[in-house]
Amino acid sequence: MTQPLGPVMLDLEGTTVSRAERELLMRPAVGGVILFARNIADAAQVGELCASLRQIRPDLLLGIDQEGGRVQRLREGVTRLPSMARLGRCYVSDPSRCLHLCQEAGWLLGMEMAACGLDLSFAPVLDVDAGLSSVIGDRSFSADPHAVATMGRAFIDGLHEAGMVAVGKHFPGHGGTAADSHTHEVVDERPLQALRAHDLIPFAELAGRLDGIMPGHVVYPAFDARPAGYSPSWLGLLREELGFKGTIFSDDLSMAAAHTAGDPAARALQALDAGCDMVLVCNDRDAARAVIEACAGRASKRPAKLRYGRARPGLDTLTVLSRWRKAHAQLEALVDEPADPAPRN
């Protein structure tokens, strides 16, 4: 029987695991590690780092933010992926080609991350771009919520073909506000009815396909005065109304918009009590230690299902696959194309 994982996901300081980090990773409250650009030289080094982490704790979930476009932590030795907005640009004129490219992007991303030893990427972004949010912007597939859902479905199908899980973000939608939750408190004043008719559509349509969901640190005061990731009301809606049965990850609890719940331990406990299964604590080692202490004795209910689900490909064998070669060429060509001045759908 699989042992439950601890509910805390940490980051690392460098490209190898320090002695102090090794000791932290042995704590039962720790269930995962997320890699950032500072942890990465190239794909081969990431493979070595993941192997060393599995020697310390074979059960750890290993994740990364590898969306494509400007949020692609690993860049050397893997495909340069276009932004989701670039993938979505052809949806109106050639939806069949667009959905094919979205599915191939998900498949290729999943295969490459698996080959590096990772279990998951926090993707796809399912926020609807309202033209307001610089932190979302071209990370979104489209300004049309139904198009976001359709393209997101194709991307998820590609991830699943590769044996990789899909983690949608940022529930219930971060695209309708200008402020960046990394640096500011974020409030979206729209009523729930307006959110249901727009931002919630991709999550509602894809809840049954997603393996994980990450709520945003955004307050929607018309529904709850707490940020979504601290809100039993929002996470209850996600579970009960939308029927989501996967893992709920908090966004990074060190972000400025997360500080409303108090000190790091209070933030973690409030997120877990609200319904999150795993909390992320990044870029603040003292905060991570405090959260690990606060979460002693707690276990996540669902992350075991997030481990990579098939035999891992080798980085050196991917290039012999005709599908990889074709997808690699198509997607890198999109990255190199000049910007299209036409308005987005």
C-alpha positions in Angstrom: 0.0 0.0 0.0 1.3 3.5 -0.9 2.2 5.5 2.1 0.7 9.0 2.2 2.9 11.9 1.4 3.6 14.9 3.5 1.7 18.0 2.5 4.6 20.4 1.9 6.4 21.1 -1.4 9.8 22.9 -1.1 12.3 24.4 -3.4 16.1 24.1 -3.5 18.8 26.7 -3.4 21.1 25.5 -6.2 21.8 22.8 -8.8 22.6 20.2 -6.2 21.1 19.1 -2.9 22.9 20.6 0.1 23.4 18.7 3.4 20.9 21.0 5.1 18.4 20.4 2.3 18.9 16.6 2.5 18.0 16.7 6.2 14.8 18.8 5.4 13.7 16.4 2.7 13.8 13.5 5.2 11.1 15.2 7.3 7.8 13.3 6.9 5.9 16.5 6.3 7.8 17.1 3.1 6.1 15.5 0.1 7.6 17.2 -2.9 10.2 19.5 -4.5 9.6 22.1 -7.2 12.5 23.2 -9.4 13.2 26.8 -10.5 15.6 28.3 -13.0 18.4 28.6 -10.4 18.3 24.8 -10.0 18.8 24.2 -13.7 21.7 24.2 -16.1 20.4 21.9 -18.8 18.3 18.8 -19.2 21.1 16.3 -18.4 21.8 18.1 -15.1 18.1 18.1 -14.2 18.1 14.4 -14.7 21.0 14.0 -12.4 19.4 16.3 -9.8 16.1 14.3 -9.9 18.0 11.0 -9.6 19.8 12.4 -6.5 16.5 13.5 -5.0 15.0 10.0 -5.5 18.0 8.5 -3.8 17.1 10.6 -0.8 13.3 10.0 -0.9 12.0 7.8 -3.7 8.4 8.8 -3.0 8.9 12.6 -3.4 6.8 14.3 -6.1 9.1 16.3 -8.4 7.6 19.3 -10.2 8.5 22.3 -12.3 6.8 25.3 -13.9 7.3 24.4 -17.6 4.4 26.1 -19.4 6.1 27.4 -22.5 6.8 30.9 -23.6 8.2 33.1 -20.9 7.5 30.5 -18.1 9.9 27.8 -19.1 12.4 27.0 -16.3 14.3 24.4 -18.3 15.5 25.7 -21.6 18.7 23.9 -22.5 18.5 20.4 -24.0 14.7 20.5 -24.5 12.3 22.0 -27.0 11.7 25.8 -26.9 7.9 25.9 -26.5 5.8 28.8 -27.7 3.5 30.6 -25.3 0.0 29.4 -25.0 -1.2 32.6 -26.7 0.9 31.8 -29.7 -0.6 28.3 -29.9 -4.0 29.9 -29.7 -3.5 32.5 -32.3 -4.7 30.3 -35.1 -7.7 28.9 -33.3 -10.3 31.0 -35.3 -8.7 30.6 -38.7 -7.6 27.0 -38.4 -9.0 25.3 -35.3 -8.0 21.8 -36.4 -4.3 22.8 -36.8 -4.4 24.7 -33.5 -5.8 21.8 -31.5 -3.3 19.5 -33.1 -0.5 21.8 -32.0 -1.9 22.1 -28.5 -2.0 18.3 -28.1 1.5 17.9 -29.5 2.8 20.6 -27.2 1.3 18.7 -24.2 2.6 15.4 -25.4 6.1 16.7 -26.1 6.2 18.6 -22.8 5.2 15.5 -20.9 7.7 13.3 -22.6 10.6 15.7 -22.1 9.8 16.4 -18.4 9.5 12.6 -17.8 12.8 12.0 -19.5 14.4 14.5 -17.1 12.9 12.6 -14.1 10.1 14.9 -13.2 6.6 13.8 -12.2 4.6 16.9 -13.2 4.7 20.4 -14.7 2.2 23.0 -13.3 0.4 23.3 -16.6 -1.8 24.2 -18.4 -2.7 27.8 -17.5 -6.5 28.0 -17.8 -6.9 31.7 -17.0 -8.9 33.7 -19.5 -6.9 36.7 -20.8 -9.0 39.9 -20.3 -6.1 42.1 -21.4 -5.6 43.4 -17.9 -3.1 41.0 -16.2 0.6 41.3 -17.1 1.4 38.2 -14.9 -1.0 36.1 -17.1 -1.1 37.8 -20.5 0.3 35.5 -23.1 0.4 32.6 -20.7 -3.3 32.3 -21.5 -4.6 30.5 -24.6 -7.2 33.1 -25.4 -9.6 35.8 -24.4 -12.5 33.5 -25.2 -13.3 31.1 -22.2 -14.7 28.4 -24.4 -11.6 28.5 -26.6 -9.4 28.3 -23.5 -11.4 25.2 -22.5 -11.1 23.6 -25.9 -7.4 24.2 -26.3 -6.8 23.3 -22.7 -8.5 20.0 -23.3 -6.2 19.2 -26.3 -3.1 20.1 -24.2 -4.3 17.9 -21.3 -4.9 15.0 -23.7 -1.3 15.4 -25.0 0.0 15.3 -21.4 -2.0 12.2 -20.6 -0.8 10.5 -23.8 2.8 11.0 -22.5 1.9 9.5 -19.1 2.1 13.0 -17.4 -0.6 14.5 -15.2 -2.2 17.9 -15.9 -2.4 20.6 -13.2 -4.6 23.5 -14.2 -4.2 27.0 -12.8 -5.2 29.5 -11.4 -8.7 28.6 -10.1 -11.2 30.3 -10.4 -9.3 32.7 -12.8 -6.5 35.3 -12.4 -6.9 37.0 -15.8 -9.4 39.6 -14.8 -7.2 41.7 -12.5 -4.2 44.0 -13.2 -2.3 43.4 -10.0 0.4 40.6 -9.7 -0.2 38.3 -6.8 3.6 37.7 -6.5 4.0 41.3 -5.3 0.6 42.7 -4.3 -2.7 41.8 -2.8 -5.1 41.1 -5.6 -8.9 41.7 -5.5 -11.4 40.9 -8.3 -14.7 42.7 -7.6 -16.9 40.9 -10.1 -19.9 39.0 -8.8 -20.0 35.2 -8.9 -22.4 35.2 -11.8 -19.9 37.1 -13.9 -17.2 34.7 -13.0 -19.4 31.7 -13.8 -20.1 33.2 -17.2 -16.5 33.7 -18.0 -13.4 32.7 -15.9 -14.9 29.6 -14.4 -15.8 28.1 -17.7 -12.5 26.3 -18.5 -12.3 24.9 -14.9 -15.9 23.7 -15.1 -15.5 22.0 -18.4 -12.1 20.4 -17.6 -12.5 19.5 -13.9 -13.1 15.9 -14.8 -9.9 15.7 -16.9 -7.5 17.5 -14.6 -5.3 15.6 -12.1 -4.5 18.7 -10.1 -5.6 22.3 -9.8 -3.9 25.3 -8.3 -6.1 28.1 -6.9 -4.8 31.7 -7.2 -4.1 34.1 -4.3 -7.0 36.3 -5.5 -9.8 37.7 -3.4 -13.3 37.7 -4.9 -15.2 39.6 -2.2 -18.6 39.1 -3.7 -18.2 35.4 -2.8 -15.6 35.2 0.0 -13.3 37.7 1.7 -10.4 35.2 1.7 -8.1 34.5 -1.3 -9.4 31.4 -3.2 -6.6 29.2 -1.9 -7.6 29.9 1.7 -11.4 29.7 1.0 -13.5 26.6 2.0 -16.2 28.2 -0.1 -14.2 28.3 -3.3 -12.5 24.9 -2.8 -15.9 23.5 -1.8 -17.4 24.7 -5.0 -14.5 23.1 -6.9 -15.1 19.8 -5.2 -18.8 19.7 -4.8 -20.2 21.6 -7.7 -17.5 21.0 -10.4 -16.8 17.5 -9.1 -13.1 17.8 -9.1 -11.5 14.7 -7.5 -7.8 15.4 -8.0 -5.1 17.2 -5.9 -5.4 20.8 -4.9 -2.0 22.6 -4.7 -1.7 26.0 -3.1 0.1 28.6 -5.0 3.4 29.7 -3.4 2.6 30.8 0.1 5.6 33.2 0.1 3.9 35.4 -2.5 2.8 38.8 -1.3 -0.9 38.1 -1.9 -0.7 35.0 0.4 0.4 37.0 3.4 -3.1 38.0 4.4 -3.4 34.7 6.4 -0.6 35.6 8.8 2.8 34.0 9.3 4.0 31.1 7.2 2.7 28.4 9.5 -0.7 30.1 9.7 -0.9 30.4 5.9 -0.1 26.7 5.4 -2.6 25.5 8.0 -5.3 27.8 6.7 -4.7 26.5 3.1 -4.8 22.9 4.2 -7.9 23.4 6.4 -9.7 25.1 3.5 -9.1 22.0 1.3 -5.7 22.2 -0.3 -3.9 18.9 -0.3 -0.3 20.2 -0.8 1.1 23.6 0.0 4.1 25.2 -1.8 6.6 27.2 0.2 9.3 28.7 -2.0 12.1 31.3 -1.9 12.1 31.5 1.9 13.9 28.8 3.8 12.9 30.0 7.2 9.3 30.0 6.2 9.6 26.5 4.8 11.1 25.3 8.1 8.2 26.9 10.0 5.6 25.2 7.7 7.3 21.8 8.0 7.1 22.1 11.9 3.4 23.3 11.7 2.5 20.4 9.4 4.1 17.6 11.4 1.7 14.7 11.5 -0.4 15.8 8.5 -0.5 13.9 5.3 -1.8 14.7 1.8 -4.8 12.6 0.7 -4.3 12.5 -3.1 -0.8 13.2 -4.4 0.2 9.5 -4.9 -1.8 9.6 -8.1 0.4 12.4 -9.5 3.5 10.3 -10.0 4.6 9.8 -13.6 2.5 6.9 -14.8 4.6 4.8 -17.2 8.2 3.8 -18.1 10.3 6.9 -18.5 11.8 7.7 -21.9 15.4 8.5 -22.1 16.5 12.0 -23.3 18.7 10.3 -25.9 15.9 8.2 -27.2 13.3 10.9 -27.7 15.1 12.3 -30.8 14.7 8.9 -32.6 10.9 9.2 -32.3 9.4 10.5 -35.5 6.5 12.2 -33.6 9.0 14.0 -31.3 11.0 15.2 -34.3 8.0 16.6 -36.1 6.4 18.2 -33.0 9.8 19.7 -32.0 10.2 21.3 -35.4 6.6 22.6 -35.6 6.7 24.1 -32.1 10.1 25.7 -32.4 9.1 27.2 -35.7 6.2 28.9 -33.9 8.6 30.4 -31.3 10.7 31.9 -34.2 7.8 33.3 -36.1 7.4 37.1 -36.0 4.6 38.4 -33.9 1.2 38.5 -35.6 -0.2 42.0 -35.5 -3.8 40.7 -35.9 -6.0 40.9 -32.8 -6.3 37.8 -30.7 -9.5 35.8 -30.7 
